[in-house]
Amino acid sequence: MLKVMARYNMELPDKLVDAAKRQAKRISSLKARGLTGTVSIVPEDQYDNGALSAVSIGGKTLHVWIGTASSDM
């Protein structure tokens, strides 16, 4: 949402900017502790808007739907 608002020169609400900064700090903290990773997905065909992918977290495997319909990905 921040990218879209910035692209169209829309004023960003202070609360939205603050939330983005808090999230960036959380992600930075996770990276520092080695608690991040990546997930690969392979859609069935060019028209799929996402795919089901296995994600391992804490020794458990979750099957997560990862949507790709956003133009900001």
Buried (B, 14 or more C-beta within 10 A) or exposed (E): EEEEEEEEEEEEEEEEEEEEEEEEEEEEEEEEEEEEEEEEBEEEEEEEEBBEBEEEEEEEEEEBEBEEEEEEE
